[in-house]
Amino acid sequence: MKAFFKHSFIAVFLFTTSFVYAQSINPALLKHQWKAFWITAPNESLKDYGVYYFRKSVELAAKPASFVVHVSADNRYKLYVNQTLVSLGPARGDTYYWNYETVDLSPYLQPGKNLIAAVVWNDGDYRPEAQISLQTGFIMQGDSPNEELINTNKTWKCIRDKSFQPIIGIGWYTYYVAGPGERVDLNQSIKDWNATGLDDSSWRNAIHIDNGNPKGVTNAFGWMLVPSSIPAMEMTNQRIPVLRKADGVTIPASFPANKTAITIPANTLATLLLDQTYLTNAFLTLNFSKGKNAGIGISYTESLFKTLTSSDGPVKGNRNDVDGKIFVGRRDSIISDGASGNSFTTLTWRTFRYIEVKITTKDEPLIIDDIYGTFTGYPFKMNAKLETPNPELQQMLDIGWRTARLCAGETYTDCPYYEQLQYVGDTRIQALVSFYNSGDDRLVRNAINQMDHSRLAEGITLSRHPSFSPQIISTFSLWYIGMLHDYWMYRPDSSFIKNKLSGMRDVLNFFSKYQQADGSLKDTPYWTFVDWVSDKGWDFGQAPKSAKGTSAILDMQLMWAYQQAAEMEAKMGMPAFAAMYKAKAAQLKIAIQNKYWDAGKKLYADTEDKQLFSQHTNSIAVLAGMVNNLTAHDISLKLLNDSTLTKCTIYFKYYLHQAMVKGGLGDEYLNWLNIWRDNIKMGLTTWAEISDLDHNRSDCHAWGASPNIEFYRTVLGVDSYAPGFSKIKIEPHLGQIKNISGEVPHPNGKILAKYLFNKGKWNISITLPGNTSGIFVWKGKTFTLKTGNNSLII
């Protein structure tokens, strides 16, 4: 191993990594100031871009059975013990809730001398939008006196690696805020920085910049430390299977799918186009030798572009096509120092399907020894199952699951490539995908906590958090209430939601300030985003508003939030609030009916003048209970067939489809999936942000992964029927399906449903987990379900 790292300037990931993250924390460290200090490098600008190494040698008489430490940094760190990567972080948060990871180092320690080292970097003004920061810093605290010999203090050595510089931009103008690329000149780099044999006598002793303050202690002005509530991210080796093009050099057929050395001759310009064949999030590793002063450019993109200059914006076309197309994307750059055994691994992961490697050699050939990725993301496991003769359903589930996984790391994200921001509107849908596909709710709780932390003094949440630039989408605060209600219904954790009710009241109090005498909202402030449509009357995703400042969908969304709040208050909050919200919802219902119902069209208009109509407004009308079942059915038929209505994009189809199911059209669900079919035809391996697949920015938005909910909730029919999923309702919508079965994770185990049409009869088998009961609804008839196996022949 030492020979491998002899010339490595950023240690690489060699295998699937399973970090030993500890669960227990010394209670004293949660309430009292730590003995460890925040440290940094002396005589450096602590707010500007920089990459720093910290190291400390420790002598151990024997290999310990346990050696638990708590570690954090600003902006980011990778922690190594004896040259093995053991942790990276910290999980993103804000300064009021600054996360630290708890790691057991014992598996990596040995008797005698051990080296603990970390690379810490600060992207400065170029940092990702989701990265909140104070200044460059690093901290490690031993859990007990036995581990305190590693506490960060002035005995730690440190140095800045000045070979790193940031690369800004992605080659075309768009809202890109996911951080810089890395430019590294190996002629200036610090080799062997995490090797035990390195002479670090020229390194400086670290300086103290702050105390280690757990949240809540006196004078915790800086980073208010809290234990991370999420597990370590998955790290899995991932080969790149296909070389699509090679210019300027001949490449063996085994490259890059198998480790294969290739030589780029001296004084050569070579370009390689690599295809992962599907979108991924991965740390890229490039191993190479020789090639003194050769330049290596590595660029990453979701898709190549047909053009960047059309009047409607960049055009991608089919994502599988590369001929005649333009490659632009996030970039890294390396200058080789001519040594053997060099290795470059990105500090942070990259999102890509395609990688372009451009190599310009000087007077010495360059040898590429290997190139591969290490997939990373939240360690979700697929615990749902769908078995059907229709392969299309499984293909959609697989694409949706990949989309959900790429949009889930230390937080949920809207998209991994461009923004990496946790927006409420996206996250509500992502949370339900997590419930139905995995059952792991830790990232959901983390998201709800972070959105609760983001609330302003005005009462509403930010639209996204963490984010160093506050953005307010007022409608997303109402979806936050919907997210609370979802969690309450699907998880047996009412105390968690009960603690969020005060914040919910603040949100609703904010909106009450803009309600008129009849309850209708007027001039609702901030960005009232609904959906990315550009039809008549819509403005940057905002639904039409009347000249009076009113909007049907805003009123309906508020009414729905009042209804959900009233339900939660009645069960676990304050009866007075429940009664007030119920009354406010009833008042709004009357106002909405009077203002927006068009008796001639038998639809709700977007505004009082009744000139514009949308699927959006009428979907929420059905879901919020504006109409009885018969009218809901009639509206649903119009949602399906009326071509004059403003159409929902892939995002808002989540609500559209629920409305049409509620209106009695659920048996047609599989006929509504053409936008997903179009995604597949266009070569997408994840679901795109919007429905215009030619002119599209993000190829990966998990707000479009709603089929990963509805194949189980609508088709199989599995849904919560009482808070905490304590009762289960199963109402399948099979359409033309004659044979299907599946499993859905539940807090108490799994729900199994199997439907087989045979000899004119339906053979139905339902299995409920322990301590649950429920009902089965079939063509208007209701059957009681008990814990365990239930069989029906209908």
Number of C-alpha atoms within 10 A of each C-alpha: 7 13 8 13 20 17 20 26 20 22 25 23 19 15 11 13 19 14 19 18 18 17 13 10 16 11 9 12 21 17 14 15 19 20 16 22 23 27 26 33 25 16 8 12 12 17 17 16 17 21 21 21 23 26 27 21 18 12 13 13 9 10 14 16 11 15 20 25 24 22 25 30 30 26 24 25 25 23 21 22 24 19 23 18 20 21 26 22 22 21 24 23 24 23 18 17 18 24 26 24 24 26 23 21 23 16 15 19 23 15 11 11 13 19 18 23 26 25 26 26 24 25 24 22 13 19 20 21 20 24 27 20 23 15 19 28 27 29 23 25 27 25 23 15 9 12 16 17 16 19 24 28 23 16 15 22 23 27 23 22 20 15 18 21 19 20 16 15 20 18 12 13 10 12 10 18 18 22 25 23 25 22 18 23 18 24 15 13 18 18 18 19 28 28 21 20 10 10 10 14 8 9 16 18 20 22 21 19 18 17 19 24 26 24 23 15 14 11 11 17 13 17 25 19 23 20 22 21 16 20 19 26 22 17 22 19 16 19 16 20 16 18 20 15 14 16 12 13 14 11 18 10 11 13 18 22 18 15 14 15 18 18 17 22 19 16 16 18 17 18 19 19 19 22 22 21 17 18 23 29 22 23 24 25 20 18 19 23 21 19 28 20 20 25 21 22 17 23 22 24 21 25 29 24 22 20 16 17 10 10 7 10 15 19 20 23 20 19 24 18 16 19 10 10 15 14 20 19 23 26 24 21 22 20 22 23 19 20 17 19 18 25 23 20 21 18 19 17 18 25 24 24 23 29 25 22 19 19 24 21 23 17 13 17 20 30 19 21 18 18 22 24 26 25 22 24 21 21 17 21 13 16 17 20 17 17 14 15 11 11 10 11 17 17 13 23 21 16 23 27 25 21 27 33 25 29 29 28 24 24 26 29 28 28 27 27 28 21 18 26 26 25 25 30 26 23 27 24 23 29 28 23 23 26 23 26 25 18 24 20 19 14 22 22 18 18 25 23 14 22 23 20 18 20 20 14 9 11 18 28 30 25 27 27 31 26 22 15 13 14 15 20 21 22 26 24 28 26 22 25 27 22 23 23 18 20 26 21 21 25 20 15 13 17 10 16 21 17 12 16 19 12 18 25 18 18 23 20 14 18 21 15 11 15 17 11 9 13 21 24 23 19 15 18 12 11 16 19 20 24 21 20 19 14 15 11 15 18 16 13 15 19 26 24 22 16 11 11 12 22 27 31 27 27 24 27 20 27 29 25 25 28 22 22 26 24 17 24 20 15 13 15 18 13 14 12 17 22 15 14 23 20 15 19 25 17 16 24 23 14 18 25 15 11 19 21 20 17 8 6 12 12 23 29 26 29 25 21 13 16 10 19 23 23 29 26 27 28 29 24 27 26 21 21 16 22 16 10 14 11 15 24 20 15 26 26 15 19 24 16 10 14 11 12 19 21 21 21 19 24 24 22 23 20 18 26 25 20 27 26 21 19 23 17 18 23 17 17 20 19 9 13 15 10 19 22 13 14 22 18 12 17 16 25 25 29 28 26 22 24 20 14 22 17 18 17 21 20 25 30 26 31 30 28 29 23 24 26 23 22 24 24 21 24 24 24 20 25 22 19 17 14 20 19 22 20 20 26 21 26 21 23 23 20 14 9 16 13 17 18 19 20 22 24 21 27 18 14 13 18 21 22 24 19 21 16 15 10 7 7 11 16 16 16 16 22 19 23 19 16 12 16 19 21 17 20 15 13 8 7 8 13 11 11 21 18 14 15 13 16 12 13 11 10
